[in-house]
Amino acid sequence: MTPIRDGLRKEAVPGAFVGLAAGLIAGGLAALVGQPLGWALVTTVALGLPLGAFGGVFSLLVAAGRLPAGRFAPVALFWLVAFPLARLVHEITLGLALTGQFRVPADLAGFLAYQGIVSLGWAIGFLWLHERIALRLRVRATASR
């Protein structure tokens, strides 16, 4: 792998990890409350992959200097758009997997607005975890030089 691609991959890790971990936690909670294992697995994948992808994009934007690191407002604005989209992908995928039908939430505007509100809480947790993971990776990279 080229050094540039390897560097980009390393920069995307913190955000992608947080998103994937959130999907894993959501799937675990679904199983914990008694949902069938298949449903929990669909939740893990259908929520974890979009959140991981958006998290990776966020990390790359921070690494490129497009978003400032450690500030809440830019993170909140990023997730105000990304989180509702990730939840929409999750909702549609869940409908496809469980019913075999492509279904968009009945009140799409209300769904997206509510997810936008929830995204602020997600942004706080994401920022906190992202900063800790990124710091650990930077310390490891510096120590290995």
C-alpha positions as MATLAB code, in Angstrom:
seq = 'MTPIRDGLRKEAVPGAFVGLAAGLIAGGLAALVGQPLGWALVTTVALGLPLGAFGGVFSLLVAAGRLPAGRFAPVALFWLVAFPLARLVHEITLGLALTGQFRVPADLAGFLAYQGIVSLGWAIGFLWLHERIALRLRVRATASR';
ca = [
       0.000    0.000    0.000;
       1.277    3.476   -0.790;
       2.268    5.748    2.107;
      -0.537    8.200    1.290;
      -3.235    5.527    1.331;
      -1.782    3.990    4.471;
      -1.761    7.412    6.142;
      -5.367    8.083    5.143;
      -6.430    4.710    6.436;
      -4.766    5.400    9.772;
      -6.421    8.812   10.012;
      -9.878    7.340    9.385;
      -9.567    4.712   12.123;
     -10.746    6.684   15.190;
     -14.025    7.850   13.688;
     -14.736    4.579   11.940;
     -14.082    2.687   15.155;
     -16.516    4.835   17.147;
     -19.239    4.371   14.522;
     -18.734    0.630   14.249;
     -18.689    0.307   18.029;
     -22.001    2.165   18.212;
     -23.533   -0.310   15.783;
     -22.221   -3.199   17.848;
     -23.670   -1.689   21.015;
     -27.037   -1.088   19.322;
     -27.125   -4.698   18.155;
     -26.185   -5.919   21.612;
     -28.930   -3.840   23.180;
     -31.446   -5.167   20.648;
     -30.494   -8.723   21.605;
     -30.550   -7.847   25.295;
     -34.156   -6.649   25.161;
     -35.243   -9.870   23.503;
     -35.174   -9.144   19.792;
     -34.333  -12.186   17.650;
     -30.628  -12.623   16.979;
     -31.108  -11.960   13.253;
     -32.712   -8.605   13.966;
     -29.898   -7.703   16.312;
     -27.328   -8.614   13.663;
     -29.130   -6.521   11.056;
     -29.137   -3.600   13.493;
     -25.422   -4.057   14.138;
     -24.564   -3.977   10.447;
     -27.202   -1.528    9.203;
     -26.346    1.079   11.823;
     -22.667    0.324   12.381;
     -21.579    0.570    8.755;
     -23.091    3.999    7.995;
     -21.953    5.425   11.333;
     -18.508    3.933   10.774;
     -18.321    5.363    7.262;
     -19.421    8.826    8.386;
     -17.075    8.611   11.358;
     -14.198    7.782    9.039;
     -15.095   10.727    6.811;
     -15.162   12.957    9.877;
     -11.683   11.783   10.893;
     -10.364   12.432    7.399;
     -11.847   15.937    7.408;
     -10.136   16.649   10.730;
      -6.839   15.227    9.448;
      -7.088   17.370    6.307;
      -7.724   20.485    8.388;
     -11.245   20.967    7.014;
     -12.765   20.592   10.489;
     -11.080   21.773   13.682;
     -10.239   19.044   16.164;
     -11.870   19.029   19.567;
     -14.537   21.679   19.006;
     -18.161   20.796   19.515;
     -19.949   23.104   17.064;
     -18.345   21.703   13.881;
     -18.856   18.158   15.152;
     -22.497   18.896   15.945;
     -23.075   20.383   12.489;
     -21.409   17.421   10.796;
     -23.544   14.919   12.711;
     -26.679   17.044   12.289;
     -26.528   15.920    8.662;
     -24.737   12.572    8.932;
     -26.588   10.991   11.862;
     -30.096   11.318   10.385;
     -28.793    9.899    7.103;
     -27.199    6.961    8.922;
     -30.435    6.334   10.813;
     -32.416    6.530    7.574;
     -30.142    3.907    6.018;
     -30.617    1.810    9.154;
     -34.393    2.166    9.046;
     -34.651    1.302    5.348;
     -32.247   -1.638    5.662;
     -34.126   -2.971    8.661;
     -37.379   -2.795    6.709;
     -35.823   -4.594    3.758;
     -34.358   -7.320    5.937;
     -37.455   -7.898    8.054;
     -40.294   -7.428    5.576;
     -38.588   -7.601    2.192;
     -40.081   -4.231    1.313;
     -38.412   -0.894    0.715;
     -40.107    1.365    3.235;
     -39.307    4.940    4.100;
     -40.625    6.187    7.465;
     -44.204    7.432    7.114;
     -43.377   10.913    8.401;
     -39.963   11.335    6.801;
     -39.577   14.989    7.791;
     -40.516   14.227   11.395;
     -38.180   11.229   11.464;
     -35.248   13.259   10.151;
     -36.006   16.172   12.485;
     -36.090   13.883   15.512;
     -32.860   12.189   14.453;
     -31.331   15.646   14.057;
     -32.207   16.394   17.676;
     -30.775   13.064   18.822;
     -27.637   13.742   16.779;
     -26.492   16.358   19.286;
     -26.214   13.724   22.000;
     -24.445   11.421   19.571;
     -22.055   14.246   18.640;
     -21.049   14.757   22.282;
     -20.257   11.087   22.783;
     -18.607   10.782   19.392;
     -16.336   13.755   20.000;
     -15.317   12.495   23.419;
     -14.478    8.998   22.179;
     -12.902   10.218   18.956;
     -10.515   12.526   20.764;
      -9.422    9.805   23.189;
      -8.875    7.186   20.497;
      -7.099    9.607   18.156;
      -4.830   10.751   20.991;
      -3.866    7.174   21.847;
      -3.106    6.404   18.209;
      -0.989    9.555   17.874;
       0.950    8.689   21.022;
       1.582    5.170   19.725;
       2.693    6.461   16.328;
       5.064    8.947   17.945;
       6.481    6.323   20.306;
       7.144    3.881   17.467;
       9.258    6.371   15.493;
];
